[in-house]
Amino acid sequence: MARHQASEKSRVILVTGAANGIGAAIAELAIAHGHRVMLTDVDKDAVTARARDLGARAAAHALDIRSPADWDRAFDAAEAEFGAVDVLVSNAGITHTGHARDLGPQQHRDIVEINLLGTITGTCTALARMNTQGHGHIITVCSMTSFLPLPGYATYCGTKYGLRAFHHSVAIEERDGPLDFTIIHPPSTRTGMLDQEMADPSCAISFAEKSYAPEQIAETVVDAITTKPVEVVFPPFAGRVQRIAGVFPRLMRRVIPMAEAKGRRQREKLLTVAGNPRPGK
């Protein structure tokens, strides 16, 4: 297939978890900025439909990020369609809501295998290919929970803590090479995951502060393609406060229950406004 012509600043971007939510918003905005995007997702039909709606600068490929073979096929598909991948945006992730004691072993395993091991697999695939081609940029979409552990998200937080450590360790290992590394930490975002959290009282802390639209996170990610920051917390001020609070365990154990109580009240208000019964009723 003939490669598309692009401006000097146009890049080939591979985005995971791009069928909906933050990933879809990233793909749409990147295309609006003149980039070419390979949208990937485990849901083949949904990601294909999404790419079709975005026009000629978009293409789609099914990708289960747990599979090394799938990663190779996704990179090959992007290269065949647009040329070598300049930027990998690792965005895909899941959560199973609930306290750790209430989740089954397979639910814990799902979170770890997708959020942490799947992203590690993709990063290692990108490292080999981008080092060979002599350039590349790896953007990891992580979470503010990589700084501040939250009740109702124990394993999810554990994967994000691990992902941040992995990302920065790799960046340091590759410091003398041709690659750039950026990690971005979104706050609570209005995606299907937030709907899942709304249905579970154990996740009330997600509603302690206002949530953000996927398009707001996408702006940060797409801007990072050109500015190449090392790390971005979001929102800037509140994110820095949370990052500092996460350093002090005793402070966390005092402050987080207060935030959880606030989130519980906010969640109840949202449920009431939506016409849903209050929790427990």
Protein Blocks (a to p, Z undefined) as FASTA:
>chain_A
ZZddddfklccdddehklgmjllmmmmmmmmnopacddddfblmlmmmmmmmnojmbccd
dddfkbmklmmmmmmmmmmmnopcfbdcdfbdcddeddfklpcfklmmmmmmmmmmmmmm
mmmmmmmmmmmnopacddddfbfklmmccehilmmmmmmmmmmmmmmmmmmmmmmmmbdc
ddddddddddfklmmmmmpmklmmmmmpccddfklmmmmmmmmmmnopabdcddfklmmm
mmmmmmmmklmmmmmmmmmmmmmmmmmmmmmmnopacehZZ
